[in-house]
Amino acid sequence: MNTYRNTLAALFVLLVLAGCKVSKDTALPIKAIPEKFRDAQGQDSLSIADQTIKDFFKEEELRNLVDTALVRNYDLQIALKNMESAQQLLKQSKLGNLPQVDLQITGSSNRPSDNSLNGLSTSQFLKTTHVEDFNANVGLRWEADIWGKIKGQKQAALATYLQTEEAKKAIQTQLVASVAQGYYRLLMMDAQIAIAKKNLALSDSTLRIIHLQFDAGQVTSLAIQQAKAQQLVAAQLIPKFEQDITIQENALRVLTGRLPGSVDRLASLEKSDVISQVSAGYPTAMVSRRPDVKSAELSLNIANAKVGIAKASLYPSLSITASAGLNSFKASNWFNIPASLFGVVAGGITQPLLQGRQLKTQYEVAKIEREKTVIQFRQSVLNAVAEVSDELVKIEKLKQQYDISKDKVNTLQQAVRNANLLFKSGMANYLEVITAQSNSLQSELELTTIKTAQLNARVELYRALGGGL
C-alpha cells in the first residue's frame, strides 16, 4: 500500500513540475546595437525604409517593373513554397500534446503440430486442429510534457517558420533593389550611347573641315589620320553600349520572370531624382526591420528551444498507455458485447541510464550552438550597421563628386565650342580640337556613371535599412 502511495506521490510531483523550464534562455544581446549610424545627418526617428515602394520610387515604369518582379520572380516563388512547407510543419507541431491513437484490426489462424503440446491441447479441449484469434482494438499513448520538451519543439517550429518568412523578405528587398539598380544602369547606358553619338557627329564635322584643309595644303595626312582615330573612338563605343543595353534589358526581364526582350522606358537619367539628404532613422528600428538580422534573432530562439529539449531528455519521462477493444477465438463471437470486450491501462516513468553520456553531450553541444547564434547575431548587426554607414557616406561624397564632375563637363563643353570656333578661324590647330573633344567625351561619360552611382547608393540604403517590403 505504501509503495502504491509513493508511486502516486511521485507522479503527482512530476505533473506539478510540468511547464517548469529546465533551462534558462539566453537573452538577445541588445548592447550589440549602436545608438546611431556613422555619417548620419542628425538623428531622426523617421527612415526612408518606412516609405512604401510606391512612394520611394518616383518613376512609374520602374514601379511597374518592381510590381511585376514581386509577382513573377522565380526566386521569390520558391521562397513562398518554403514558407508553405514550414507552415505545414508548424501546424503539425501544435498537435504535439495530443495523444497518439491507433486503430488495429487483426485476424489470425494458427495450426499447431498434432504431436506438439499445443496441438494435443487444442485437439483435446477445443476439438479442432487450429486456433483462430480475432482482435479489434484502439491503442492510446500519451507523454506528459513535464519538462517542456514538446513546448520547446513547438517554439522551434514556430521560429523556423518565421525564419522562412524572413528569408522571403530578404529575397524581396534584394529583388526590389536589383530591379531598381538595373533600371538605372539601363538609363545610364541610354545616356552614354547618346553622348557617343553626339561626339561621333562632332568628330565627323571636324574630320570634314580637316579634309578641306588637307586639299588646300594647310595640313598633312597626319591630321586626317588623328581626326579619324578620334572619330573611331566614339564610333567603337556605340556597338559596345548597344550590347550592354541588350544584356541589361535581358537581365531585367529575367528578374521580372519574363523571357529576354526589350524594356520600355520613357524616363531619362538626367531627369531621375537624387535625394541628397536622407534619413536613416535609428539602428534599433533598422534591426527590427532587416530580414537577415531578424532571422539571426530567430536562430537564437531556435537554439534556446533546442537547449531546452536536450536538457529535458536528461530527465524522466512520464507516459500513459491504454488499449481497449474486442477479442474472440471465433469470428462469430467477435462482436459479442460485452463478452468480447477487453481493456488495458498502464503508466510508466522512463529514466535514461546507459545513454546518459550521449544525452549530456547533446545538451552541451546545444549550448555551444546557442553561443554561436549569439555571435552570429552580433555579426549580422555589425554587417547591417556597416552597410548603412557605407551608403550614407557614399550619398554624401557622390554628391560632391557629381557637382565637381558637372562643372568639369560644362568647362570642357565650352572648351570644345571655343576650340571649334578658333579652329575654323585658323587660330587653333586640329590637335587642340581633338584633345578638347576627347576630354569632353570622357567627362560626360564619367558624369553619367557618378549620377547612376548616386541613384544606386540611395536604393542600396533603402535596402540596407530594410525597405522594400
FENFEN-V722568 format. One line per field, one symbol per residue. ss: DSSP state (@ for helix, = for strand, . for the rest). burial: + if it has 24 or more other C-alpha atoms within 12 Angstrom, else -. A space follows every 50 residues. Layout:
# FENFEN-V722568
ss = ???
burial = ???
This chain:
# FENFEN-V722568
ss = .@@@@@@@@@@@@@@@.............@@@...............@@@ ..@@@@...@@@@@@@@@@@@@.@@@@@@@@@@@@@@@@@@@@......= ==========......@@@@@@@@@@....=============.....@@ @@@@@@@@@@@@@@@@@@@@@@@@@@@@@@@@@@@@@@@@@@@@@@@@@@ @@@@@@@@@@@@@@@.....@@@@@@@@@@@@@@@@@@@@@@@@@@@@@@ @@@@@...........................@@@@@@@.@@@@@@@@@@ @@@@@@@@@@@@....============..@@@.......========== .....@@@@@@@@@@@@@@@@@@@@@@@@@@@@@@@@@@@@@@@@@@@@@ @@@@@@@@@@@@@@@@@@@@@@@@.....@@@@@@@@@@@@@@@@@@@@@ @@@@@@@@@@@@@@.....
burial = ----------+--+---+---++--+-+---++--++-++------++++ --+--++-+-++++++++++--+-+++-++--+--++-++--+--+---- -----------------------------+++-+++++++++++++++++ ++++++++++++++++++++++++++++++++++++++++++++++++++ -++++++-+++-----------++-+++-++++++-++--++--+--+++ +++++++-----+----+++-+-+++-+++++++++++++++++++++++ +++++++++++++++++++++++++++++----+-----+---------- ------------+--++-+++-++-+++-+++++++++++++++++-++- -+--++--+--++-++--++--+-----++++++++++++++++++++++ +++++++++++++++++++
